[in-house]
Amino acid sequence: MQQEFTLTIFSENHVGLLNQVTTAFTRRSINIESLNVSESSLEGIHKFTIVVFSTREIIEKLVGQLEKKLDVLKVFVFTTDEIIHQELALYKVPTEALLNGNEIEQIVRQYGAQIMEVTPEYTVIQKTGHKSETQELFVKLDKYGVLQFIRSGRIAITKLRTELLEKYLKKLRTEAKIRGIESF
């Protein structure tokens, strides 16, 4: 059964890794719904947050393939109920539409959005939330002529108390010490 998964891939930041990661998805015919890459809380480690719809079996095979890549440290897979996530959306609307009544102002308030910038030509509105929320606001604002719209990829953290990568690295260090490997 297909469902939504959020994959968190921790890696070193090397040229070409993004291409390698996306190629692994392409080879398995998995469409990436959302992709966000940023530095993690650990120095020198980057975090890919990727949203896909697939089956658990296919995702597990993909994880195995991704973890074989030299620069990938670890891949974690989460369902939506295991994470807290958000997206950021920006909407550019004509300022004239804002000034010709209070409908846009009411919509902004109703959706918990913020007005970021107002110029004589346009107004930029910002909204954070889940994809469905930012899309719903787009539909409401588009009645007034959205000039531009952009939505970020998903950012997510686990509901767990600690970062899983830190826990994983600590386990590797402990195992290395037991084996007498000091370089880890």
LINGIBEL-V415147 format. One record per residue. N is the residue number from 0. PSI is psi in whole degrees, 0 to 359 (NA if undefined). Layout:
N PSI
N PSI
This chain:
0 129
1 142
2 172
3 133
4 146
5 118
6 135
7 117
8 123
9 134
10 169
11 161
12 90
13 146
14 134
15 351
16 320
17 318
18 317
19 318
20 311
21 329
22 322
23 321
24 316
25 316
26 332
27 9
28 41
29 120
30 131
31 119
32 327
33 142
34 129
35 132
36 133
37 172
38 150
39 187
40 348
41 128
42 132
43 358
44 132
45 156
46 122
47 131
48 114
49 130
50 131
51 162
52 123
53 187
54 157
55 318
56 314
57 320
58 319
59 321
60 319
61 316
62 315
63 318
64 317
65 320
66 348
67 344
68 136
69 318
70 350
71 123
72 312
73 148
74 132
75 144
76 134
77 148
78 167
79 326
80 354
81 359
82 164
83 126
84 158
85 163
86 161
87 135
88 142
89 139
90 131
91 120
92 155
93 132
94 328
95 319
96 326
97 323
98 343
99 20
100 179
101 14
102 313
103 318
104 318
105 320
106 316
107 315
108 315
109 323
110 5
111 31
112 174
113 145
114 120
115 322
116 140
117 124
118 170
119 332
120 322
121 162
122 135
123 129
124 141
125 139
126 133
127 148
128 191
129 162
130 318
131 324
132 316
133 328
134 319
135 318
136 321
137 314
138 317
139 315
140 332
141 340
142 339
143 5
144 74
145 124
146 323
147 150
148 135
149 141
150 135
151 171
152 168
153 138
154 143
155 149
156 156
157 161
158 354
159 158
160 321
161 163
162 128
163 326
164 318
165 317
166 315
167 314
168 322
169 319
170 317
171 318
172 317
173 315
174 322
175 319
176 320
177 322
178 355
179 20
180 115
181 341
182 349
183 NA
